[in-house]
Amino acid sequence: MLFPSVAIASTAALAKGLFLGYPDKVVPDGKLTHKEQAVVAACAEALFPNNGPIPISAKEARLVLYMERYLGRLPEGQARLVRLLFWFVEHGPWLFGPKRSRFSSLSVEERIAVLESMRTSPIYFRRIAFLSMRTMLTMGYLSDPRVSTAMRMKANTNPFNLGDA
C-alpha cells in the first residue's frame, strides 16, 4: 500500500516541477510557453541585472519579447532546438547543481552561480548551452536602442569601406 502512495506523490512532484508554478506570460499572446518565458526572463536577469554596469536592465530591454520574435523567425527545426535549450537551462540545476531546483526559481545570485558552472563546465555540451543562451540574449540586449546609446555604440554597416556596401 505504501508503494502506490509514494509513486503518486513522486509523479505529482515531478509534474509540478516540470510544468506548474510558472508566472504569467510577459508576452501574453506569444508562442513561448509560460515556462519558456520564465527561463528567458530568469537567464536575462542574471546576465543583464537591474544594477549592472549598463543602466538598462534585461526587463527594460524587453528580452522576452525579443526572444519571441527571434524564435518566430527561425526554421521549425532550429526553433525546436532553441526550445530544448530552454528546457536544458531550466532543469540543468537538478542534474548538475549546485542547487537541486529549477533555474527560474533560484535567486539571481544562484542563477549566476549556475551560469558560471555552465561556462566553466568540463562537459562540452553545458559550455555550448551557456554560450548559445548568452549569445542570443546579448543580441537582443544590444538591439535595444537605449542600450546602444548607453554604451555609445554607433552602427557601422560598412566597416571595411567597400564602396557602395
N, C-alpha and C positions, 0 to 999 in steps of 0.2 A: 504494500500500500504506500510505502514511502517513496518508491521509485517513480510512480506516476506524478506525485506531487512535486518532486524535485524536477522532473522533466518539464512539467507545465510551468513551474516558476522560472526555470532556465530559459525556456522558449520565450516567455513573456519579457524577461530581462533582455534577451538578445534582440527581440523585436523593438523594444523601447530604445535600446542603444543604437540600433541601425536606422530606425525610421521615425521615431517620435521625439517630441521635445524641442523642436526647432522653432525659432521665432518667425513671425510673419515675414512674408517676402518684402524685400526692399523695392523690387520692381514687380508690382502685383500681377501684371499681365505678361510677365516674362516667361521664357521657355525653361529657364533653370528652375529646378525644384527648390522648395524651402531649404532643404539640406545643402544643395549646391550653392545657393546664395549665401547661406551661413558660413560655409567653408571659405568662399571667396572673400567675404567681409572679414572673417577672422584672420585669414592669412594676410590680407591687405593691411589690416590694422596693425599687425605685428611688424610688417615691413615699412609702413609709412604712418607712424603714430601721430596723434594729436600734437604732441610736444616735441616733434622731431626737428632736425636741422632745417628743414624746409617748412615754412609756416602753413602749408596746405596739407590737411590730413587725407587719408585714403577715402574716408567718407565724403569729404568735401570734393574730392576729385572724382567722385561717383564711379568707383572702380567696379562695383557690381553691375551697374548699367553698361559700362564698357565691356565687361566680360559677356554680358547678354548679347550685345551686338557683335562682338568678336566671334563668339560661338555660332551665331547665326550666319556668319559669312563663310564658315568652314565647310568643306565637303563632309558628308554624313559620317564617313569612316574616321576622319580626323576629329570630328566633334565627339564621337563616341570615345576616342582615346582621351580627350581632354576631360570628359565626364569621369572616366576611370581614374584619371589623375586626381580629380577632386575627391573621389572615394578613397584613394590611397592616402592622401594627405589627412583626411578626416579620421580614418581608422588606423593609420600608421602608429600612433602612440600606444594603441592596445597591443600591437605586436612588438614594437621596438622600445617603448618607454620614452623618456624617463618616467612619465606618468601613465598609468593604465586607464586612459579616458579618451573620449572623443576630442579631437583637436579644437573644434569650435566651442567646447565647454571649458577649456583651460583659460587661465588668466593670461593677460598679454605677456607677462614675463615667462610663463610656462610655454606659451606658443613660440616665443623667441628661442627658448632652450630647445624645443623640438625642431625648429627650423635649423638651428645651429647643428644639432646632432645629425640632421639630414645632410647638411652642407659638408660635414666632415666625416660622414659615414664611410667605413671600409666597403660597404655594399654599393656597387656602382649604380644600381637602379635607384637607390634612395638619393644619391647625389644628383642624378639626372632629373629625378622628380622635383627636387628642390630648384634646380636651375630652370626647369620648364615653368614652374609656377612663378618664380621670381621674374623671369623674362616677360611672361605675358602681363603680369601686374605692373611691371616697370614700363612697358609700352603704353599701358593705359594711363599710368600716372603721368608720364611725360607728355601724353597727348592733351592733357588739360592745359588750356592757355594760361591759367593762373599759376600753374607750376612752372611753365616755361618763363613767364615773366619774373617770378620769384627767383629763378635760377639764372636770370639774364641770358637766356638762350635765344638765339635767332636762327630760324631755319635757313639753311644754305642748300638749295636744290641743285646747285652746280658747283660742288666743292673742288672739282679739278679744272674749272674754266674750259669746258669742252665746246665752246661756241654756243650754238642755239640749243642747249640741253634743256 
